[in-house]
Amino acid sequence: MAQRIFQTIEPKILYFGTPVALISSLNEDGTTNLAPMSSFWALGWTLMLGLLDETKTAENLERHAECVINLPSPEMWKQVEKLAPLTGKNPVPELKKKQFRFEKCKFEEAGFTQLASDCVKPYRVAECPMHLEARVRHIHRMGGEKLQALGGGVAAEVEIVRAHADEAFVKNMHHIDAEKWSPLVYNFRHYFRLADHELGKTFCGSRKPTRGLLPTAHPRPSTRFSLPYLFRVGCLPLLGITVTLRDRHWPAAACGEASKNTKETTMQPRFLAAASGAGDSVFRRD
Ligand SMILES: Cc1cc2nc3c(=O)[nH]c(=O)nc-3n(C[C@H](O)[C@H](O)[C@H](O)COP(=O)(O)O)c2cc1C
């Protein structure tokens, strides 16, 4: 490997490629605020959300301990960007005045539709393929000189009480199909998607990544009419395999009524790696 030459730098931001989420939280009048965020990660079903003090979201979570973590897909980045200069805080905090304006109806402003949640009051974003309904467990104060310069911030520890996923991305009932799903990734303030092909899987050594038995929902044009693809499609009826996720439901223990929505699958994923970058295989080999 060629020797690297390092520079000592003071990066303005440290968003090194984390997924984007849209956080729904409850305003004092019962309406739902919506805000893009990217500083979050998951361990099991507990998530840490990094929020600046000057956000309406942080204020809302302090007052009403519920939220929804909506995960947009990469094609939605322009709608996400419409939310970027908005805040639900009125008046707009001094530190944000140059770049932000107050907006009450953020769903409307970004062209999103409100969808009722099962277990919490804030609405979900119907257009997002994955929703995690959550309750706040603790709000931890964060420190650091550079964070103080941004007005200070908190890490909200939330626990998922229900997960919903578009059935197009669900595999084997409890897994998100990593070949089909890509989060919207925020990489140093630029939007990205994941690459088309996986590099490998944990606990599989150097095994060559496979494409799996089931054909992908939208095979690339080059593979759509290839012999292996047609063989896989042709073999499924012969094997008597019927795949129907519609109307399936796996209720979360912490929650009551079941979702009646047939277009999505309410599930108990074994992991939330798609949202967090953390892997399930640390605990489980499958
Ligand atoms: C893609 C993206 C990611 C962001 N990530 C965060 C974040 O992780 N934490 C945060 O406090 N603000 C983040 N922001 C900034 C907030 O969205 C912004 O402060 C917004 O005004 C918050 O809305 P609110 O005041 O209505 O809660 C992000 C903005 C964008 C566009």
The ligand as a MOL file (V3000), in Angstrom:
LIG
                    3D

  0  0  0     0  0            999 V3000
M  V30 BEGIN CTAB
M  V30 COUNTS 31 33 0 0 0
M  V30 BEGIN ATOM
M  V30 1 C -30.0190 15.3140 6.2910 0
M  V30 2 C -30.0390 16.0930 7.5690 0
M  V30 3 C -29.5730 15.5310 8.7300 0
M  V30 4 C -29.6350 16.2310 9.9440 0
M  V30 5 N -29.2020 15.6230 11.0860 0
M  V30 6 C -29.4150 16.2240 12.2730 0
M  V30 7 C -29.1220 15.5450 13.4780 0
M  V30 8 O -28.6860 14.3980 13.4810 0
M  V30 9 N -29.3600 16.1890 14.6550 0
M  V30 10 C -29.8780 17.4810 14.6940 0
M  V30 11 O -30.0880 18.0220 15.7830 0
M  V30 12 N -30.1370 18.1390 13.5410 0
M  V30 13 C -29.9390 17.5490 12.3510 0
M  V30 14 N -30.2500 18.2030 11.2030 0
M  V30 15 C -30.7330 19.5940 11.2910 0
M  V30 16 C -32.2280 19.6460 11.6780 0
M  V30 17 O -33.0160 18.9670 10.7340 0
M  V30 18 C -32.6580 21.1010 11.7790 0
M  V30 19 O -32.0570 21.6690 12.9090 0
M  V30 20 C -34.1680 21.2910 11.8410 0
M  V30 21 O -34.4380 22.6710 11.9320 0
M  V30 22 C -34.7970 20.5950 13.0150 0
M  V30 23 O -36.1890 20.7830 12.9410 0
M  V30 24 P -37.0470 21.1520 14.2330 0
M  V30 25 O -36.4470 22.3930 14.8180 0
M  V30 26 O -38.4390 21.3840 13.7270 0
M  V30 27 O -36.9360 19.9840 15.1470 0
M  V30 28 C -30.1550 17.5360 9.9740 0
M  V30 29 C -30.6130 18.1210 8.7910 0
M  V30 30 C -30.5650 17.4190 7.6020 0
M  V30 31 C -31.0710 18.0550 6.3370 0
M  V30 END ATOM
M  V30 BEGIN BOND
M  V30 1 1 1 2
M  V30 2 1 2 3
M  V30 3 2 2 30
M  V30 4 2 3 4
M  V30 5 1 4 5
M  V30 6 1 4 28
M  V30 7 2 5 6
M  V30 8 1 6 7
M  V30 9 1 6 13
M  V30 10 2 7 8
M  V30 11 1 7 9
M  V30 12 1 9 10
M  V30 13 2 10 11
M  V30 14 1 10 12
M  V30 15 2 12 13
M  V30 16 1 13 14
M  V30 17 1 14 15
M  V30 18 1 14 28
M  V30 19 1 15 16
M  V30 20 1 16 17
M  V30 21 1 16 18
M  V30 22 1 18 19
M  V30 23 1 18 20
M  V30 24 1 20 21
M  V30 25 1 20 22
M  V30 26 1 22 23
M  V30 27 1 23 24
M  V30 28 2 24 25
M  V30 29 1 24 26
M  V30 30 1 24 27
M  V30 31 2 28 29
M  V30 32 1 29 30
M  V30 33 1 30 31
M  V30 END BOND
M  V30 END CTAB
M  END
